[in-house]
Amino acid sequence: MTDGLPDTDDLTEVLTKGLWDKIMSNPPTKARPRKAATLMLLDRSGPQVRVLLGKRHDGHAFMPGVFVFPGGGVEPGDRLMAIAGALDPITEAKLMACLNRPSPGGARALALAAIRETFEETGLALGVSDYGAPDNPPDGAWSGFAAQGLYPSLEDLHFIGRAITPPRMKKRYDTFFFAADATGIAARLEGVVGADSELVELVWATMAEARALPMPLITSVILRELETRLAKGMSRYLPVPIYRTGRTGWLRLEA
């Protein structure tokens, strides 16, 4: 974990120095990375862009007490939920390029997982109310989402990065990071965040404020990638960074 990154463009070096010894000190495991998705909501209404972060409960066995972007594992219902707006074709193509079995359905499931997890953890629903409530949504969080009278919309989502938890870790994720403008929030469910919840606090932080928060090292790296992308106008044509480990350290590939 870190309170900020060194002033360097070599983020793989930062990850290797910060995590490699810890990774290699663990015994080998057979854990395979689970597909996961995260959503970075951006408030661009003021002079500085703000990003939403949530503080994880101190009682969590996994990453307690740190600030993260809302997110979690892809679930079967994420392939079944009806949508109102499809992924941008460029975003869809970049997501499919990262899948072992490329398909529009697989890309869509990743994006929907990011929206569902954000709703589950924050109560914020990214969608549209133009068509009323979806019929027969999947059980679980999607039923609660549909009860807000919304269809999820994917067209404004940007694919920002991907990070794969290294081998030798007990819990491994293949996480896809998305960003979307906060103007897409169509409903807010109260009482989701609190002392007994997965996230105990939400903050809208400027990039400088976010860098000062305690967060996992990979979250800091993705935050730096988001800043770079914002500075370049958030073009969908920009290459998407992929962070994974090689034989001697972290690698940064691109999609």
N, C-alpha and C positions, 0 to 999 in steps of 0.2 A: 504494500500500500504506500501511498505517497501523498504529500501535501502540495504537489506540483512537480513538473518535469524540469530537468536541466534545459538550458537554452541551447538546444541542438536539434538539427533536422534528422539525425540518425536515431529514429525511435526504436529500431530493432536493437541497437546497442543498449538503449535505456532498459528495454525489457530483459535482455540477456543478463546485464549486470544486476538488475533488480530481482530476477526470479530464477535464473538458471541453477544456482547452487541449491536452492530450495527444492526445485523440481527433481534434480538428480539425486538428492538425498532420500527421496521416497523410493520404496520398493516398486518393482514393476507391477502393473495391474492389467486386467483384461477389460477395463472400462472402455466402452466405445462412446464417442461424442454424440450427444443427443441434439437434434436440430432445435434451435431456439431463436427467438426474435426479440428485439428491443426497439422501443420508439423514443426518439428525442423530439419533444415538442418545443417549438420555437415561438417566442413572443417577439414580434418585430414591430410592435406598436409604438415603442419609445425610441429614444436616440441610440440606445444600444440593444443588441439582440440579447434576449434572455432565454435560458434553456431550463426545462423542468427536471429537477432531480428529487429523488425520495431517499429518506434515511431509513435504512433497514433496522429492524428491531434488534436490540442488544442481545436478546436471547436466542437468536438464530445460530445454529451450528455452522452454517455456511455464510461467510462474509457478514458477521454481526457488526452493527453500529456504523456502517459506512454509507456514503451516498452513492446511488446508482441511478441509471435510467430505468424506468419501468420495463419489465420484460420477463420472459420465461419460456418454457418448452412448448414446442408445437404439439397440438392435440388433434385427434382424429376429426373432431367437429370443425376444425379450421378448414378442412377440405370441402365441407358441406354447407357452410354458411353462405346464403345468397348475398350479393353485393349490388350496389347501385352504380358505382363507377369503377371501371377496370384499371389495372396498372398501366402506366405509361409504357408504350412499346419498348423504349430504350431501357427503362428500369427492368421490365420483364425479361428482356434478353440478357442483361447482365446477371440477374438472379439465376436464370436457367443455365448460364455458363458455369455456375458454381455447383450445380447439382449433378450427382452421379447418373441419375436418370432424369434428364431435363424434360420438363413438361410445364405448360402454363398453369396447370393445377397445383404443381409443387411450388412454383413461384408465388402464386396467389395465397397458398396456405401459410407461407412464411409471413407475408404482409398482414394477413388476417390475424395471425398469432400475435403480432406486435400490437395491433389494435385491441384485441381481446385482453391480453395481459395488462395493457394500460388501463382498460376499463376495470378489470378485476382489482388492480392494486391502487388505483387513484380515484375511481369513480368517474373519470372523464371519458366521454364517448365521442369518438371521431366518426362522423357519419352525416347523413342527410335525412330530413324528415319529409321530403317531397312526395314520397310514395306510401307513407304510413308505416305500420309495423309489418315486418316480414312474417309470412305464414310458416308454421312448423320449423322454427329455428332449432338447431341442435341443443340438446340438454346442457345444463350448466350455465356458464357465464353468458353464452350467446342468447339464452332465453331472457336473462336479465337485461341484456343489451337491447333486444328486440322490444322489450316492455317499455323502453323509452320512446317507442314510436320511430325507430331509426333503422336504416340500412347502413352498414359500413361502406365507406367509399375509399377506394385505393388510389385514385388518379393523381392525387397530390403528394403521395409518398415518394421520398427520395431514398435510394439505396446508398448508404454512406460508407459502410465497411463490413468486414467479416473477421471474426477471430475464433480460432479453434483452440480449446484448452489442451495443453500438452499431455502426452502420455505420462504415466506415473502419478496422475492425480486421480483421487477416488471419484470425484464428480467431473465429468467432461461434457462440454457443450460446444456445438458448432453454431456460433451466434451470428445472426445477421442484424446489423444495425440500420434502422430507418430513421428518417427525419420528416417532420410535417409541420406546417404552420398551425399555430394555436387557433387561428380563425376557423379551422375545421372542427373545433369542439362544438358539438350540437346539443349536448346534455351533460349535466353534472349530478352524479348521485352522491348525496351527502352521507356521512358516517362511515366511509370506507377506510379512511386514513385515521389512525389513532393509536393510543398507547398499547392496545392489544392486537394490533393489525400487523401485517407483514411490513408495511411502511408506516412509521410513526410520525413522519413529518414530510411535507412537500415544500420545496423552495423554488422560486423562479430566480435564477442567478445569472448575472452577466458572465461572460467568459472569464473575466478576471476573478470574480467572486467564486465561480465554480472551481477554478484551479486551486483555490485556497481550501477547499473542502476535503476532508479525508475520504478517499475513494480508492478502489482497487486500481492497480497500476494500469491494467489494460483499459479501464474506463478513462483514465487520464489520457492515454494514447489516442483513443477514439475521439475524445473531446478535442484534442489537438487536430485530428483529421477533419473534424467538423468545422473548426475555426478556419482551416485552410480552404475548405470547400466554400464556406460563406464568403471569404475574401475573393474567391474566383467566380462569384455569382451563382453558385449552386447549379452549374450546368450539368445536365444529365449525361453529357458526353465525356465528362472527366473520368479518368480511370478510378476504379473502386479498389481501395487497399484490402489485402487479405493477409492477416497475421497468423502464422503457424510456426511450429518449431521444426528445425532440421536436426542434423546429427550433433551440432556443436553450439546451437543457439537459435534465436528467433529469426524468422525470415519475413520479409514484406514482399508479397506478390501483388499482382494487379489483375482486375477483371475488366 
